[in-house]
Amino acid sequence: MDVWIDLTNAPHVHYFSQLIKRLEKEGLEYILTFRDSKNLNKLVKIYGFSGHCIGKHGRSLKDKLIFYAERIIGLTEMISNLKPKVAIAKHSVELPRVAFGLNIPVIFVVDNEHAEAQNKLTLPIVNEIIKPIATDENKLRTFGGRNFINFDGTCEVANVNSRLKGYYPIDHNVLKDLGIENNNPTFVMRPCPNSSYCNGHKDVIPQIIKKIKNKFDCNIVVFPRDEHQKEIYEKIGVIVPKDTIDALSLLYMSDFMIGAGGTMNRESAILGIPTVSCYPQELLGVDKYLIEKGRMIHTTNVENIVKYVEENLGKRLRVIDLEDPTDLMFERICSYL
């Protein structure tokens, strides 16, 4: 086996799809593993990838620790038999530990310098780190990171290109599939992550929705992060997808993005859609990078968000030209083969 790729979050399917296609084109053997986590399984099937689902995502600290240990065991059993020459992942905490224990070199992709727990568990034991130029290298060094390779873009460039240039075409029927058949502008919104680095912050998205609906005839699609959020949004008259949908296609077909997270905001900004980040913590370097390029603003003030919508609705830009890390990942993989 040449390459082991591990996916631990839904956007990783988009991110690695071009690399997987490149490996197949070059006749390189790879093993794909992923975990049972939210929509990850369904996205793997949508892309038609063949992989192995091992382990699951935990919510509580206790579950995270137990599931981490169980996934380490499951991956070790498989990978020790396959003996890949190199492993690659983006923020997987299990791949570096298993690969380190089995003496397999690791190429690690990192774009979140604030994810302290994940970074402490992974960065000291990987061989090299691919990161966006805007991700704070000094902060990653404090967690044990070294051997950095930069690219002038964000990881979401690969996500977007997987659809615009690569593996899976944009679904132009996505609005119709959601029951949207009018010509009103479509807003996509995403609440705050329920993650270890974003706890205890008030969700301002419901206030934003109320004010937006009072000012515009529009469609609002919200992607809740858990069942509690889902119940809240289903009661306030917005569209909540009932199953896994093609969010990148939805962004491509939408008119505005307002999000308290990261990935969808950055995908939207790269696509040229007016984007507001209301992320309640310190922004990542990659978000600041897109703000400096005029592709996104950041504010948690509801009135300022509504004003920005009024001034920028309908002002879509072209897709921004930034470096896609796919070629860099492929080159680094080949250096180990």
C-alpha positions as CSV (number, residue, x, y, z in Angstrom):
1,M,0.0,0.0,0.0
2,D,1.3,3.4,-1.0
3,V,-0.8,6.0,0.9
4,W,-3.1,6.1,3.9
5,I,-5.7,8.9,4.1
6,D,-7.9,9.5,7.1
7,L,-11.0,11.6,7.1
8,T,-12.5,12.8,10.4
9,N,-14.7,15.7,9.4
10,A,-17.2,16.2,6.6
11,P,-15.3,18.9,4.7
12,H,-12.3,16.6,4.5
13,V,-14.2,14.7,1.8
14,H,-14.1,17.8,-0.4
15,Y,-10.6,18.7,0.6
16,F,-9.0,15.3,-0.3
17,S,-11.1,14.5,-3.3
18,Q,-8.7,16.0,-5.9
19,L,-5.8,14.3,-4.2
20,I,-7.6,10.9,-4.3
21,K,-8.4,11.4,-8.0
22,R,-4.7,12.2,-8.7
23,L,-3.6,9.1,-6.9
24,E,-5.9,7.0,-9.0
25,K,-4.8,8.7,-12.2
26,E,-1.1,7.9,-11.3
27,G,-1.9,4.3,-10.4
28,L,-0.9,4.7,-6.7
29,E,-2.6,2.5,-4.2
30,Y,-4.3,4.1,-1.2
31,I,-6.4,3.2,1.7
32,L,-9.1,5.5,2.9
33,T,-10.4,5.5,6.4
34,F,-13.0,7.6,8.1
35,R,-15.1,7.7,11.3
36,D,-18.9,7.7,12.0
37,S,-19.4,11.5,12.5
38,K,-22.4,13.5,11.5
39,N,-22.6,13.6,7.6
40,L,-19.1,12.3,6.9
41,N,-20.3,8.8,6.0
42,K,-23.0,10.1,3.6
43,L,-20.5,12.5,1.9
44,V,-18.1,9.6,1.3
45,K,-20.9,7.8,-0.4
46,I,-22.0,10.9,-2.4
47,Y,-18.5,11.1,-3.8
48,G,-18.4,7.4,-4.5
49,F,-15.3,6.7,-2.5
50,S,-14.4,3.3,-1.2
51,G,-13.3,3.4,2.4
52,H,-13.4,1.8,5.8
53,C,-15.5,3.4,8.6
54,I,-13.6,2.8,11.9
55,G,-14.7,4.5,15.1
56,K,-17.0,7.3,15.9
57,H,-17.1,10.9,17.2
58,G,-17.6,11.6,20.9
59,R,-19.4,14.5,22.4
60,S,-18.5,14.4,26.0
61,L,-14.8,14.5,27.2
62,K,-15.2,11.0,28.5
63,D,-16.6,9.7,25.2
64,K,-13.9,11.5,23.2
65,L,-11.3,9.7,25.2
66,I,-12.9,6.3,25.0
67,F,-13.7,6.5,21.3
68,Y,-10.1,7.8,20.6
69,A,-8.7,4.7,22.3
70,E,-11.1,2.4,20.5
71,R,-10.3,4.0,17.1
72,I,-6.6,3.7,17.7
73,I,-7.0,0.0,18.2
74,G,-9.2,-0.5,15.2
75,L,-6.9,1.5,12.9
76,T,-3.8,-0.2,14.2
77,E,-5.2,-3.6,13.4
78,M,-5.9,-2.6,9.8
79,I,-2.9,-0.4,9.0
80,S,-0.3,-2.8,10.6
81,N,-1.4,-5.4,8.0
82,L,-1.4,-3.0,5.0
83,K,1.9,-1.2,5.7
84,P,1.4,2.0,3.8
85,K,4.6,4.0,2.9
86,V,3.2,7.3,4.0
87,A,0.1,8.7,5.8
88,I,-1.7,12.0,5.3
89,A,-4.6,13.7,7.2
90,K,-6.0,17.0,8.2
91,H,-6.4,17.4,11.9
92,S,-7.1,13.7,12.5
93,V,-5.9,12.9,16.1
94,E,-5.7,9.2,15.5
95,L,-3.8,8.9,12.3
96,P,-0.6,10.5,13.7
97,R,-0.6,8.3,16.8
98,V,-1.1,5.0,14.8
99,A,1.4,6.0,12.1
100,F,4.0,7.1,14.7
101,G,3.6,3.8,16.5
102,L,4.0,1.8,13.3
103,N,6.9,3.9,12.0
104,I,5.0,5.4,9.0
105,P,5.9,8.9,8.0
106,V,3.1,11.5,8.4
107,I,2.2,14.5,6.3
108,F,-0.2,16.6,8.4
109,V,-2.4,19.4,7.2
110,V,-3.2,22.1,9.8
111,D,-5.2,25.4,9.5
112,N,-6.4,25.9,13.1
113,E,-3.7,27.3,15.4
114,H,-6.3,27.6,18.2
115,A,-7.2,23.9,18.5
116,E,-4.9,23.4,21.5
117,A,-6.0,19.9,22.4
118,Q,-5.8,18.5,18.9
119,N,-2.5,20.2,18.2
120,K,-0.8,19.0,21.3
121,L,-1.8,15.5,20.6
122,T,-0.6,15.5,17.0
123,L,2.0,18.1,16.0
124,P,4.9,16.7,18.0
125,I,4.8,13.3,16.3
126,V,4.2,14.2,12.6
127,N,7.1,14.5,10.1
128,E,6.0,17.6,8.3
129,I,3.1,20.1,8.4
130,I,1.4,21.6,5.4
131,K,-0.3,24.8,6.4
132,P,-1.8,28.0,4.9
133,I,0.7,30.9,5.0
134,A,-1.7,32.8,7.3
135,T,-1.8,30.1,10.0
136,D,0.3,31.2,12.9
137,E,3.5,29.2,12.8
138,N,4.8,30.5,16.1
139,K,1.7,29.3,17.9
140,L,1.9,25.9,16.2
141,R,5.6,25.6,17.4
142,T,4.5,26.1,21.0
143,F,2.4,22.9,20.5
144,G,5.5,21.0,19.2
145,G,5.0,21.7,15.5
146,R,8.1,21.8,13.1
147,N,9.0,21.2,9.5
148,F,6.4,23.6,8.1
149,I,5.5,23.9,4.4
150,N,3.4,26.9,3.5
151,F,1.0,27.6,0.7
152,D,-0.6,30.9,-0.3
153,G,-4.3,30.1,0.1
154,T,-6.7,28.3,2.4
155,C,-7.7,24.7,2.6
156,E,-11.1,25.6,1.4
157,V,-9.6,26.4,-2.0
158,A,-9.3,22.7,-2.5
159,N,-12.8,22.2,-1.3
160,V,-14.2,24.6,-3.9
161,N,-12.0,23.3,-6.7
162,S,-13.1,19.8,-6.0
163,R,-16.5,21.0,-7.3
164,L,-15.5,23.6,-9.9
165,K,-12.6,21.8,-11.4
166,G,-12.5,18.3,-10.1
167,Y,-14.3,15.3,-8.9
168,Y,-18.0,16.1,-8.5
169,P,-20.0,18.7,-10.4
170,I,-22.1,21.5,-8.8
171,D,-25.8,20.4,-8.3
172,H,-27.9,23.2,-9.9
173,N,-31.1,21.6,-8.6
174,V,-30.1,22.0,-4.9
175,L,-32.5,24.9,-4.3
176,K,-35.4,23.1,-5.9
177,D,-34.6,20.0,-3.8
178,L,-35.0,22.1,-0.7
179,G,-38.4,23.4,-1.8
180,I,-37.1,26.8,-3.0
181,E,-38.8,27.6,-6.3
182,N,-39.0,31.5,-6.0
183,N,-36.5,34.1,-7.2
184,N,-36.0,35.6,-3.7
185,P,-32.4,35.8,-2.4
186,T,-31.2,32.8,-0.5
187,F,-29.2,33.2,2.8
188,V,-27.2,30.3,4.2
189,M,-26.5,30.5,8.0
190,R,-24.4,28.3,10.3
191,P,-24.5,28.5,14.2
192,C,-21.5,28.4,16.5
193,P,-19.6,25.1,16.7
194,N,-20.3,22.8,19.6
195,S,-16.6,22.1,19.9
196,S,-14.0,22.1,22.6
197,Y,-12.7,25.5,21.5
198,C,-16.1,27.3,21.2
199,N,-18.1,26.6,24.3
200,G,-20.4,28.8,26.3
201,H,-21.1,31.5,23.6
202,K,-24.5,32.8,22.8
203,D,-25.9,32.0,19.4
204,V,-26.8,35.3,17.7
205,I,-28.1,33.7,14.5
206,P,-31.8,33.7,15.6
207,Q,-31.6,37.4,16.2
208,I,-30.1,37.9,12.8
209,I,-32.8,35.8,11.1
210,K,-35.6,37.8,12.8
211,K,-34.2,41.1,11.5
212,I,-33.4,39.8,8.0
213,K,-36.9,38.4,7.6
214,N,-38.4,41.8,8.6
215,K,-36.4,43.6,5.9
216,F,-36.3,41.1,3.0
217,D,-38.4,38.6,1.2
218,C,-35.9,35.8,1.2
219,N,-35.1,32.1,1.7
220,I,-33.0,31.2,4.8
221,V,-31.3,27.8,5.0
222,V,-29.8,27.0,8.4
223,F,-27.4,24.1,9.2
224,P,-27.8,23.3,12.9
225,R,-24.9,21.5,14.6
226,D,-27.0,19.3,17.0
227,E,-30.6,18.3,17.8
228,H,-31.0,21.1,20.3
229,Q,-30.1,23.7,17.7
230,K,-32.3,21.9,15.1
231,E,-35.4,22.2,17.3
232,I,-34.8,25.9,17.8
233,Y,-34.4,26.7,14.1
234,E,-37.3,24.5,13.0
235,K,-39.6,26.7,15.2
236,I,-38.6,30.0,13.7
237,G,-39.6,29.5,10.1
238,V,-36.4,28.7,8.2
239,I,-35.4,25.8,6.1
240,V,-33.5,23.1,8.0
241,P,-32.3,20.3,5.7
242,K,-33.7,17.1,6.9
243,D,-30.9,15.0,5.4
244,T,-27.4,15.4,4.2
245,I,-27.4,17.9,1.3
246,D,-24.7,19.2,-1.0
247,A,-23.7,22.3,1.0
248,L,-21.1,23.5,-1.4
249,S,-23.6,23.5,-4.3
250,L,-26.0,25.4,-2.0
251,L,-23.4,28.0,-1.3
252,Y,-22.6,28.3,-5.0
253,M,-26.3,28.9,-5.7
254,S,-26.9,31.3,-2.7
255,D,-26.7,35.0,-2.3
256,F,-25.4,35.5,1.2
257,M,-23.6,33.6,3.9
258,I,-23.7,34.4,7.7
259,G,-21.9,31.9,9.9
260,A,-20.5,31.6,13.4
261,G,-18.2,28.8,12.2
262,G,-15.3,28.6,9.8
263,T,-15.3,26.2,6.9
264,M,-18.6,27.3,5.2
265,N,-17.7,31.0,5.7
266,R,-14.4,30.5,3.9
267,E,-15.9,28.4,1.1
268,S,-18.4,31.1,0.6
269,A,-15.8,33.9,0.6
270,I,-13.7,32.0,-1.9
271,L,-16.7,31.5,-4.2
272,G,-17.3,35.3,-4.1
273,I,-20.5,35.3,-2.1
274,P,-20.9,38.2,0.4
275,T,-19.9,36.6,3.7
276,V,-20.2,37.7,7.4
277,S,-18.4,35.8,10.1
278,C,-20.0,36.1,13.5
279,Y,-17.6,33.6,15.1
280,P,-17.5,34.5,18.8
281,Q,-13.8,33.6,19.5
282,E,-10.5,34.9,18.2
283,L,-10.4,34.4,14.4
284,L,-8.1,31.9,12.8
285,G,-5.3,33.3,10.6
286,V,-7.0,32.0,7.5
287,D,-10.2,34.0,8.3
288,K,-8.1,37.2,8.8
289,Y,-6.4,36.4,5.5
290,L,-9.7,36.4,3.6
291,I,-10.8,39.5,5.5
292,E,-7.6,41.3,4.4
293,K,-8.4,40.3,0.8
294,G,-11.9,41.9,1.1
295,R,-13.8,38.6,0.9
296,M,-15.4,38.5,4.3
297,I,-16.1,40.7,7.3
298,H,-16.2,39.8,11.0
299,T,-18.6,41.2,13.5
300,T,-20.9,39.8,16.2
301,N,-23.0,43.0,16.3
302,V,-26.5,42.1,14.9
303,E,-27.2,45.7,13.7
304,N,-23.9,45.9,11.9
305,I,-24.6,42.5,10.2
306,V,-28.0,43.6,9.0
307,K,-26.5,46.9,7.7
308,Y,-23.8,45.0,5.8
309,V,-26.5,42.8,4.2
310,E,-28.4,45.8,3.1
311,E,-25.3,47.3,1.5
312,N,-23.9,44.1,-0.1
313,L,-26.8,41.8,-1.1
314,G,-26.5,41.1,-4.8
315,K,-22.8,42.1,-5.0
316,R,-21.3,38.8,-5.8
317,L,-17.6,38.7,-6.7
318,R,-15.7,36.2,-8.9
319,V,-14.0,33.1,-7.5
320,I,-10.8,34.3,-5.9
321,D,-7.5,33.0,-7.3
322,L,-5.5,31.5,-4.5
323,E,-3.2,28.5,-4.2
324,D,-4.8,25.1,-4.0
325,P,-2.7,22.8,-1.8
326,T,-3.5,19.6,-3.7
327,D,-0.4,19.7,-5.9
328,L,1.8,20.3,-2.8
329,M,0.2,17.4,-1.0
330,F,0.8,15.1,-4.0
331,E,4.4,16.2,-4.3
332,R,5.1,15.6,-0.7
333,I,3.5,12.1,-0.9
334,C,5.7,11.2,-3.9
335,S,8.8,12.2,-1.9
336,Y,8.1,9.3,0.4
337,L,7.3,6.7,-2.2
